[in-house]
Amino acid sequence: ATFASAPKMTAASTKHSKRRHSATKEATPLQSNEKFSDMVTILDDQDDMAVLDMPLSIYDDDKSLSTDENGPPMTSDEATKLHFDIYGRKSMLEEIADERMTALQREIGRIPQTERAALLKAHQNNPVLFESSAHTKIFLQSSSSSEPFDPKEAARKLARYWTKREEMFGERAFSDGAFTSPTYNDYLRYYAKCEKAVLDCELDDTMRSIARDYITCVNTTKLIALDQVIENHAAMEDSAAYLKVVQRRGVIMSDEMKLLFLKREDFFEVKAAARIMAYWKFKKLLFGEEEYHKDVTLDVIDTDRNRFVRLLPETDDSGRTIMVICVNELEKDGWTDNSIGRYYWYVVHAAMERKSCRENGLVVLLNYKGGSRELSEKISSVRQLCRSILFECMPIHFRISHLFLEPSAHWHWWLILSLVSKISSIIQKKIVIHTGNDHQHRREMARYYGIGAGQFPIDLGGDVDLDLTWSVWLEKRRAEGL
């Protein structure tokens, strides 16, 4: 009863409210687990988010997932990424910092070349100067209620600082030891900002050129490193499917496609190579020896259960592609794991064709309304197959999954545990559970997650008739030979 009264919950350890109380053991059939009462917290205020804490240590049968009771604490960078994935936006403080940084860089571009020469030299010697320099952070934070942030003055002070520094120390002012050592995440943040900077018409040509050069340098270096990793592991068993495709098609992947894999793994080339190998291994498993090296079209896809997974025509407010999964579509017989896996592969690939998905990632809406424990058990193997395709193979940034349940469902605790038992703690924190009615769903998704009624399917309380839009989409692609 306490679970049904909460409008939404998330399988995460992040706290969203000060007022909470532990659920009683009677609220769940898993009362034999002594830890469970400590894991579940319910909010009194229905407008706030209730939190379902699931420490990995409860999965005693899976030692690879076992940690201490509450799992390892998140770093500040991990918390920042998690907030962005869930809500599609940064925290208010981070957004203010980004706005100030952008304004600062624009004002630097307006300073006469002679006055900013030393600053530009420092920036060229240390591309992440604005991300990691303590001096920059001091100027960005120089504001108060009586004296708001002035980007023009901050830019002048920063330029004067580097000019004076060069006058005092000469070339030593720009030596490696003179800069704060950036973290790996500093480099990632700077790369992301450079991608925006090259499109920012308010930045001067010099600043855009520095950003463009940095992107080119990183891409070129990482593509070479990725090819080297793949070549060094050519003899490994997991490389077999990949090598056969190389032999048949000559060129395996474009640099653009490789960069998707690299970006998905934060430019760790070893992880990107492993994901590429998994991609071809799973594709061979699904489509067979004679087909997996070809482009997949609807001609080889069984669409009898096409309502199982569909794409919404519009993105969310953050520009992310939305995918809807309706498990009730698999209640009837007449399908196999392979037929559903092939169809799921096709739809996820179609999502990747969208620029919104490649750049901003994927949001998943899981519709379990009207489901049952029997149905969940029936689809357990195909569910695991779809997980592997999305989490292990595809070069897509999975952002968040919204799980929708009936308020009166008596089997939801079992479902939640079965869903999260084989996924990482980070993915667990990206699952938000909704148990309200359609009106509540409509309000919550627009208020908290940037998915308005015009971006939300009718089945869950929105205005989008997916039965109509999806049929038209399939027929159009079939006619185009896609």
C-alpha positions in Angstrom: 0.0 0.0 0.0 2.8 2.4 0.8 4.5 1.6 -2.5 1.3 2.3 -4.5 0.8 5.7 -2.7 4.2 7.0 -4.0 4.0 8.5 -7.5 7.4 7.5 -8.5 10.6 5.8 -7.3 14.1 5.3 -8.6 16.3 2.3 -8.2 19.1 4.5 -6.9 21.0 5.3 -3.8 20.8 9.1 -4.5 18.6 10.9 -1.9 16.0 13.4 -3.1 14.2 14.4 0.1 14.7 15.0 3.8 11.4 13.5 4.9 11.2 9.7 4.5 10.5 6.6 6.6 11.3 3.0 6.2 8.7 0.7 4.7 7.6 -2.2 6.9 8.5 -5.8 6.1 4.8 -6.5 5.5 4.8 -4.2 2.5 6.8 -6.8 0.5 6.8 -10.5 0.0 10.6 -10.4 0.4 10.4 -10.0 4.1 12.7 -12.9 4.7 15.6 -10.7 3.6 16.5 -8.8 6.7 18.3 -6.1 4.7 15.2 -5.2 2.7 13.6 -3.0 5.3 16.7 -0.8 5.3 16.7 -0.6 1.5 13.2 0.8 0.9 12.3 4.4 1.7 9.0 6.0 1.0 8.2 9.7 0.9 5.3 11.3 2.7 4.9 14.0 0.1 3.5 12.6 -3.1 4.9 15.5 -5.2 8.4 14.4 -4.3 10.3 11.4 -5.5 10.5 8.3 -3.4 13.7 6.4 -3.5 14.2 2.6 -3.7 17.7 1.9 -2.5 19.1 -1.3 -3.9 22.7 -2.1 -2.6 24.4 -4.6 -4.8 25.2 -6.8 -1.8 21.7 -8.2 -1.8 22.6 -10.3 -4.9 24.6 -12.9 -3.0 24.3 -15.4 -5.8 26.2 -13.1 -8.2 29.7 -12.4 -6.7 30.6 -10.1 -9.6 28.0 -7.7 -8.4 28.8 -7.9 -4.7 30.0 -4.8 -2.8 29.6 -3.4 0.6 26.1 -2.7 1.9 25.5 0.6 0.2 27.8 0.1 -2.8 30.8 2.2 -3.6 30.1 6.0 -3.1 29.8 8.0 -6.3 32.4 10.6 -7.1 31.3 14.1 -7.8 31.8 13.5 -11.6 29.6 10.4 -11.5 26.9 12.3 -9.6 27.0 15.1 -12.1 26.7 12.6 -15.0 23.8 10.8 -13.3 21.9 14.0 -12.7 22.3 14.9 -16.4 21.2 11.5 -17.5 18.1 11.4 -15.4 16.8 14.9 -15.9 18.4 15.9 -19.2 20.0 19.0 -17.8 22.8 19.9 -15.4 22.2 21.1 -11.9 21.5 24.8 -11.5 25.0 25.6 -10.2 26.6 23.8 -13.1 24.4 25.5 -15.6 25.4 28.9 -14.1 29.1 27.9 -14.3 28.7 26.9 -17.9 26.9 30.1 -18.8 29.6 32.2 -17.1 32.3 30.2 -18.9 30.7 30.8 -22.3 30.3 34.5 -21.5 33.9 34.8 -20.4 35.2 33.1 -23.5 33.1 35.4 -25.7 34.4 38.5 -24.0 38.0 37.2 -24.3 37.4 37.1 -28.1 36.5 40.8 -28.0 39.7 41.9 -26.2 42.3 43.4 -28.7 44.8 40.8 -29.9 47.8 42.5 -28.2 46.1 42.5 -24.8 45.2 38.8 -24.9 48.3 37.4 -26.6 49.7 35.9 -23.4 46.3 34.3 -22.4 45.9 32.7 -25.9 49.5 31.4 -25.6 48.6 29.8 -22.3 45.4 28.4 -23.8 47.3 26.9 -26.7 49.9 25.3 -24.4 47.2 23.9 -22.1 43.9 23.4 -24.0 41.9 22.7 -20.8 43.1 25.9 -19.2 39.6 27.2 -18.6 38.5 23.9 -17.1 41.3 23.2 -14.7 42.9 26.6 -13.9 42.4 27.8 -10.4 42.8 31.4 -11.6 39.9 31.0 -14.1 37.7 29.5 -11.4 38.4 32.4 -9.1 37.4 34.9 -11.8 34.2 32.9 -12.6 33.2 32.8 -8.9 33.9 36.5 -8.4 30.3 37.7 -7.7 28.0 38.5 -4.9 24.4 39.7 -4.3 25.6 43.3 -4.5 28.1 42.8 -7.4 26.9 40.3 -10.0 29.3 38.4 -12.3 30.7 40.7 -15.0 32.2 38.6 -17.8 33.8 41.6 -19.5 35.7 42.5 -16.4 36.6 38.9 -15.6 38.0 38.5 -19.1 40.1 41.6 -18.7 41.5 40.5 -15.4 42.3 37.0 -16.7 44.1 38.6 -19.7 46.0 41.0 -17.5 47.0 38.1 -15.2 48.7 36.2 -18.0 50.3 39.3 -19.4 51.9 40.1 -16.0 52.9 36.5 -15.6 54.7 36.4 -18.9 56.5 39.7 -18.0 57.7 38.2 -14.7 58.7 34.7 -15.8 59.1 34.8 -19.5 58.6 31.4 -21.2 58.6 29.7 -17.9 55.2 31.2 -17.4 53.9 28.6 -19.9 55.9 25.6 -18.8 54.0 22.3 -18.0 54.7 22.7 -14.3 53.0 26.1 -14.3 49.5 24.6 -14.9 47.2 22.7 -12.7 47.2 19.0 -13.8 43.8 18.4 -15.4 41.8 15.3 -14.7 40.5 12.9 -17.4 37.0 14.4 -16.9 38.4 17.9 -17.4 39.5 16.7 -20.9 36.1 15.1 -21.6 34.3 18.3 -20.5 36.5 20.5 -22.6 35.9 18.2 -25.7 32.2 18.6 -25.2 32.5 22.3 -24.9 34.7 22.5 -28.0 31.9 20.7 -30.0 29.6 23.5 -29.0 32.2 26.2 -29.4 32.8 25.5 -33.1 29.1 26.3 -33.7 29.0 29.4 -31.5 28.9 32.4 -33.8 29.5 34.8 -30.9 33.0 33.4 -30.3 35.8 34.9 -32.3 37.6 33.0 -35.0 40.7 32.4 -32.8 38.7 30.7 -30.0 36.7 28.6 -32.5 39.9 27.6 -34.3 41.5 26.4 -31.0 38.3 24.3 -30.3 38.3 22.9 -33.8 42.0 21.9 -33.7 41.5 20.2 -30.3 38.6 18.1 -31.6 40.6 17.1 -34.7 43.6 16.2 -32.6 41.6 14.1 -30.2 39.6 12.3 -32.9 42.7 11.5 -35.0 44.7 10.3 -32.1 41.9 8.1 -30.7 41.0 6.6 -34.1 44.6 5.5 -34.6 44.7 4.1 -31.1 41.5 2.2 -31.6 42.7 0.7 -34.9 45.9 -0.4 -33.1 44.0 -2.1 -30.3 41.8 -4.0 -32.8 44.9 -5.0 -34.7 46.7 -6.2 -31.6 43.7 -8.3 -30.6 43.0 -9.8 -34.0 43.8 -13.3 -32.8 41.2 -13.2 -30.0 38.1 -15.3 -30.3 35.8 -12.3 -29.9 37.4 -10.8 -33.0 36.3 -13.6 -35.3 33.0 -12.1 -36.5 34.7 -8.7 -37.0 37.5 -10.1 -39.1 35.2 -12.0 -41.3 33.3 -8.8 -42.1 36.6 -7.1 -42.9 37.4 -9.8 -45.3 34.0 -9.7 -47.0 33.5 -5.9 -47.2 37.0 -4.6 -47.2 36.2 -1.5 -45.0 34.5 -2.4 -41.8 33.4 1.0 -40.3 33.6 4.6 -41.2 35.5 6.9 -38.9 32.2 8.5 -37.9 30.9 5.1 -36.7 34.1 4.4 -34.8 33.8 7.8 -33.1 30.4 6.8 -31.9 31.9 3.8 -30.2 34.7 5.9 -28.8 32.4 8.5 -27.4 30.1 5.9 -25.9 33.2 4.7 -23.9 34.5 8.2 -23.0 37.3 7.7 -25.5 38.8 4.6 -23.8 39.9 2.8 -27.0 40.2 -0.6 -25.3 36.6 -0.4 -24.1 35.5 0.9 -27.5 37.2 -2.0 -29.3 35.5 -4.5 -27.0 32.1 -2.9 -27.7 32.8 -3.1 -31.5 33.7 -6.8 -31.2 30.5 -7.4 -29.1 28.5 -5.6 -31.8 29.6 -7.9 -34.6 29.4 -11.0 -32.4 25.8 -10.3 -31.4 24.8 -9.3 -35.0 26.2 -12.7 -36.2 24.2 -14.5 -33.5 21.0 -12.8 -34.6 21.3 -12.7 -38.3 23.5 -15.7 -39.1 26.7 -16.3 -41.1 25.3 -15.3 -44.5 23.5 -12.1 -43.4 25.3 -10.4 -40.6 27.8 -8.6 -42.8 24.9 -6.9 -44.7 22.9 -3.8 -43.8 19.7 -4.9 -42.0 16.4 -3.9 -43.7 12.8 -4.7 -43.0 12.9 -7.5 -45.6 14.6 -9.7 -43.0 12.6 -8.6 -40.0 9.5 -10.1 -38.5 7.2 -7.1 -37.7 4.2 -9.1 -36.4 5.1 -7.8 -32.9 6.0 -4.3 -34.0 4.2 -2.8 -31.0 6.8 -4.3 -28.7 9.3 -1.6 -29.3 8.7 1.8 -31.1 10.3 5.2 -31.4 8.4 8.4 -30.6 8.4 10.9 -33.5 9.5 13.8 -31.2 12.4 14.1 -28.8 12.2 15.1 -25.1 13.0 18.7 -24.1 16.7 17.9 -24.0 16.7 16.6 -27.6 17.0 12.9 -26.6 15.3 10.2 -28.6 12.5 8.3 -26.8 11.9 4.6 -27.2 8.8 2.8 -25.9 8.7 -0.9 -25.0 5.3 -2.5 -24.4 5.8 -6.0 -22.8 2.1 -7.0 -23.2 2.8 -7.3 -26.9 4.6 -10.6 -26.1 1.8 -12.1 -24.2 0.6 -14.0 -27.3 2.6 -16.8 -28.7 4.1 -16.8 -32.2 7.5 -15.2 -31.6 11.0 -16.4 -30.7 13.9 -14.7 -28.9 15.6 -14.4 -32.2 12.7 -12.8 -34.1 12.2 -10.2 -31.3 16.0 -9.7 -30.9 16.3 -9.0 -34.7 13.4 -6.5 -34.6 14.8 -4.8 -31.5 18.3 -4.5 -33.2 16.6 -2.9 -36.2 14.7 -0.3 -34.2 17.7 0.6 -32.1 19.7 1.0 -35.3 16.9 3.2 -36.7 17.2 5.3 -33.5 21.0 5.7 -34.2 20.1 7.2 -37.6 18.7 10.2 -35.8 21.2 13.0 -34.9 19.3 13.5 -31.7 20.1 10.0 -30.6 23.8 10.0 -31.6 24.4 13.3 -29.9 22.1 13.3 -26.9 21.3 9.6 -26.2 18.3 7.4 -25.6 15.4 7.5 -23.1 13.5 4.3 -22.6 9.8 4.0 -21.5 9.0 0.5 -20.2 5.3 -0.1 -20.1 4.5 -3.0 -17.7 0.9 -1.9 -17.1 -1.4 -4.9 -17.2 1.6 -7.3 -17.0 2.1 -10.2 -14.7 4.8 -12.3 -13.1 4.0 -15.1 -15.5 4.6 -12.8 -18.5 7.8 -11.4 -17.0 9.1 -14.9 -16.5 8.1 -15.8 -20.1 10.1 -12.9 -21.6 13.1 -13.1 -19.2 15.5 -14.5 -21.9 14.5 -12.0 -24.6 14.7 -9.2 -22.0 18.3 -10.2 -21.3 19.0 -10.3 -25.0 17.7 -6.8 -25.5 19.7 -5.6 -22.5 22.9 -7.0 -24.0 22.2 -5.3 -27.3 21.7 -1.9 -25.7 24.2 -2.0 -22.9 27.0 -4.1 -24.4 26.8 -3.6 -28.2 25.3 -0.4 -29.5 27.3 2.9 -29.5 24.4 4.7 -27.9 24.3 6.7 -24.6 21.5 5.1 -22.6 20.2 7.9 -20.3 17.3 6.8 -18.3 14.6 4.1 -18.2 11.1 4.9 -16.9 9.2 1.8 -15.6 5.4 2.1 -15.5 3.4 -0.2 -13.3 -0.2 -0.6 -12.2 -0.7 1.0 -8.7 -2.4 -2.3 -7.5 0.2 -4.7 -8.9 1.1 -7.3 -6.3 4.1 -8.7 -8.1 6.1 -5.5 -8.6 8.7 -6.2 -6.0 9.6 -9.4 -7.7 9.7 -7.6 -11.1 12.0 -4.8 -9.8 14.5 -7.2 -8.3 14.5 -9.4 -11.5 15.0 -6.3 -13.6 18.0 -4.9 -11.7 19.6 -8.1 -10.6 21.9 -8.4 -13.6 22.8 -4.8 -14.3 25.4 -2.5 -12.9 24.9 -0.1 -10.0 25.0 2.9 -12.4 22.3 1.5 -14.6 20.2 0.7 -11.5 20.4 4.4 -10.5 19.0 5.3 -14.0 15.7 3.4 -13.4 12.7 5.5 -12.3 9.6 3.6 -11.2 6.1 5.1 -11.7 3.1 3.6 -10.0 0.4 6.3 -10.4 -2.4 6.8 -12.9 -2.2 8.3 -16.4 -2.9 11.8 -15.1 0.0 11.5 -12.6 2.3 10.1 -15.3 1.4 13.0 -17.6 2.2 15.6 -14.9 5.4 13.9 -13.6 7.0 13.4 -17.0 6.5 17.0 -18.0 7.4 18.5 -14.6 10.5 16.5 -13.8 11.8 14.8 -16.9 11.1 17.2 -19.9 8.6 14.8 -21.6 5.4 16.7 -22.3 2.1 15.2 -23.5 3.0 15.8 -27.1 6.1 13.6 -26.6 4.3 10.9 -24.6 2.2 7.9 -25.8 -1.5 7.7 -25.2 -1.1 4.3 -23.5 0.7 6.0 -20.6 -1.3 9.3 -20.4 0.1 11.3 -23.3 -1.3 12.6 -26.6 0.8 10.6 -29.2 -1.0 7.9 -31.0 1.9 5.5 -31.7 -0.3 2.9 -33.4 -0.9 5.4 -36.2 2.5 7.1 -36.4 4.5 3.8 -36.1 2.5 2.0 -38.9 3.1 5.0 -41.2 6.8 5.0 -40.3 7.2 1.3 -41.0 5.5 1.5 -44.4 7.6 4.4 -45.4 10.8 2.6 -44.6 9.7 -0.5 -46.3 8.9 1.4 -49.5 12.3 3.0 -49.4 14.0 -0.4 -49.0 15.3 0.4 -45.5 
